[in-house]
Each structure stands twice: as C-alpha cells, then as structure tokens.
Amino acid sequence: MTDTVSRRERAAGTGAALKQAAREVFAERGYLNTKITDITAAAGRATGSFYNHFAGKEELLEALLRDMLAEADETIVDVAGHDADFSKISAIRWHVAAFWRFYQQHLPEMIAVKQAAMVDPELGRRLQQIMADDDAHMIEHFAHLPNPPAEPLVQISAMNALMEGFAYTWLVVNPANGETIPDETAIDTLTNLLHHGLTGSAEPPASA
C-alpha cells in the first residue's frame, strides 16, 4: 500500500513539475517555440515521463487552462465584494477587475492559448469550450439586467471577447512598444463600456 501511495505521489509531483516548467518556458520562449524536450529539461524530468501524463503539448495546455479556471473559481468564492447583479455598475466592475488581474497573473498561459488557437483551429475550439463551460455560472448575472438577453451566452461571449482583446492589446502588444495603461484606467474603461452596452446607461464607474 505504501509503495502504491508513493508512486502516486511521485506521479503527481512529476505532473505538477511539468506544468510549472511549461509556464516558465512559455513565458521565456512562447508556446509555438516551445518543444516538449524544453519542458522536460526545465522540469528536470526524463522526456519519456512527459507522455505518462500528457499526450502532447496541446493536452498540457488544456490541463493548464482547466487548472487556471478552477483556481480562479475558488478565489472568487473567497473574495469579498462579489455581486451577481449586473444591473449594478459596481458588480460589473468587480468582474472586470477580477478578469484583468487573472489575465496579468496568467499572461504566459493566456498568450499560449491565443497562439495555439491561431495555428490549430481544432485545439482552439477545445480551449474555447473549456472556457465556455466555465462561463455557465455567469448566466445568473445577466438575469438582473433591465432587459435580460434571450441568449445570455451570446452576451457573455461578447463580454469576454471585449475584455480579452483589450487585455491582449495593452498587456501583450503595446508593452513591446513601451506603451502601458494604468490598471485602474483599464478597468474603468472596460467597466464603462460594458455597463453602457448592457444597461444603456452612461454612468461613469467609480474606481475602487
């Protein structure tokens, strides 16, 4: 029994080490330029051990995305201020701020997801489905709007596309040119656009 537990612990440790190494190598080289041997070398593991855990680099990226979303869900439960009523600008701002900080925290992985989807549409669809599954809880947030949408998942996808595109522009593209944007400015800009689009109100957001 002890040997079985020990093997499981070693396997779990290897899986975690490969994921952490992938994050680091993605940050250094980018997803497209990263080889499996780069990941195993950074993790200090034999190349063959990789395939005991993942079928390929694509499956590893899917696992990273699931881990990120699960961690974010757990964090939201513990953070004060969460409000599901999207008729309130404060509730929208809270979610925008959470997304912005999530994107910053997981920048290498978010860039990897974008790169992977561009070169492998099928992988892109799988990654999108993982994120869409995580978005199901957001439907309740739209039910509080003055005119709740008939298809809230469409609205949710539009909201996510706006936030992701804006974050990619300012956290990935423009920093290469030396241009930056303060976090509060980014959050307020997205909040105001979303609040106006969802409720028809132009009330400016109050920075937290």
N, C-alpha and C positions, 0 to 999 in steps of 0.2 A: 504493500500500500504506500509506504514511504517513497519507494522508487517511482511509483506512478505519479505521486504528487510532485516529486522533484522534477520529473520530466515535463510535467505540465507547467511548472513554474519556470523552467528553463525556456520552454517554447514561448510562453507569454513574454518572457524577458526579451527573447530574440525578436518577436513581433513588434514590441514597443520600441526596441532599439532601431529596427529598420524604419519604422515610421518617423522617429525623431531624426534619423540620418537623412531621410528623404526630405524632410522640411528644410534641413540645413543646406543640403546640396541644391534643392530647388531655389533657395534664396541666393545661392552663390552662382549657379550656372543657368538657372531656368529649367523648366520642365522638359522642353524639347531637346536640350543639350545634355540632359542627364541620362546616363546609362545605368543599368541595374548593377553593374560592377562598381560604379561610383558610389551607389547607395550602400552596398555590402562593405566596401572598403571603409567608408565613413563610419559604419556601424561596428566595424571590427569583427565581421562575421564572414564565413565562407560563402561564396556565391551560390552554392547549391542549397544553402539554408533558406535563401530567399523563396525558392519555389515550394518549400514546405508550408509557406504562409500565404503567398500570393501567386496567381497565375502569370502576372506580368506587372509592369509599371502602371498600367491602366487600373488594374484591380487595387493596387496600393493607393492610388489617388482616390478611388471611390471610398476606400476604408478611411482615409484621412478626412474626407468630406463628411462622412457619417459621424466620425468622432467629433469634428468641429461643431456640427449642428447639435449633437447630443449634449456637448459641454455648454453650448450657448443656451439650450433649453433649460438646463439645470441652473445656470446662472440667473436667468430671468426669474425663476421661481424665488430666488433668494434676494433679489434686488428690490428695494423699496421704490414706490412710485409707479409701478406698472398699472395701467388702466386700459381696459379693453374698449372704452367708449371713444370711437374715432370722430364723434361729433365735437369732441374737445381738442383744441389745438395742443394742449399740454400732453394728451395721450399720444398724438401723432409725433410730437417732438421727442417724447421718451423713446419711442420705437426707432425713430431716425437716428438718435444718438446711440442707441444700442447697436444698430447696424453699422454706423460709421466706425465705432470702436472695435466691433467684431472684424471689420474689413482691415483696419490697421493692424490688429493683433495677428491676423492670419494672412498677411499680404502675400507671402510666397505661395501659399496654397491657392489663394484666390486668383493670382496670376496664372498658376499652373492649370487651374480649371478652365480659364479663358483660352489659354494656348492649346490645351488638349482638345477642346471643343472645336477650335478652328481647323485643326488638321485631321480630326477623326469625328465626323458628324454623329456616328452611332454612339461613341463614347460620350459625346456632348449631350445626346438625348438621355442617356442613362444618368449622367450627372444632374441634368435638369430635373429628371424625375425624382431623384433623391431630394433635391431642394423643394420640389413641388409637394412631395409627401410631407415635408416638414412645415409647409405653409398652411396645411389644412386647418390648424387651430386659429388662423387669422380670420376665418370667415365670421366668427362672432364679432370681431372688431368693426366690421362693416355694417352689421345689423343695426347699429345705433345711429347711423347717418340719417339726415332728414329724408333723403330719398335712397333707401338701400338698393344697391345694384341687384338686378335679377341674376347676374352671373358674377358673384364676388371673386371667383378665382381669376377672372379676366382682369378685374381691377387690381387684384393682388399682384398678378404678373406685371402689370404696367407700373405699379409702385416699385416693385423690385428692380425692374429694368432701369427706371429713372435713378434710383439710389446707386445701383451697381455701376451704371455708366458714369455718373458724376464722380463716384469714388475712384473709379479707374482713371478718369481724366486727371484728377487732382493729386492722387496718391501714387500713381504709377507713371503717367505720361509727362505731366508738367514738371515734376521734380527733376527730371533729367535736364530740363531747360532752366533750372534754378527758380522756377515759379512755384509758390506754395500758397495755401489758403489756411487761415486760422480755423481750428476745429469748430469753434462756435459759429463762425460765419458760414461754414459749410452746412452745419446742422440747421441753422436758422433759414438758410436759403432753401434747402430741401423741404423743411417743415412748411414754410410759407407756400411753396408751390403745391405741395400735396394737400394742405388744408384748403387752399383755394379750389383746387381741382375736385376734391372730394365733397366739399360742403358748399362751394360757391361763394365763400367768404374771403375777403382780402385782409382779415385781421392779422397784423404782424405778430410773429411769435416773440414771446418774452424769454430771453436767454436765461437758462438755469444756472 
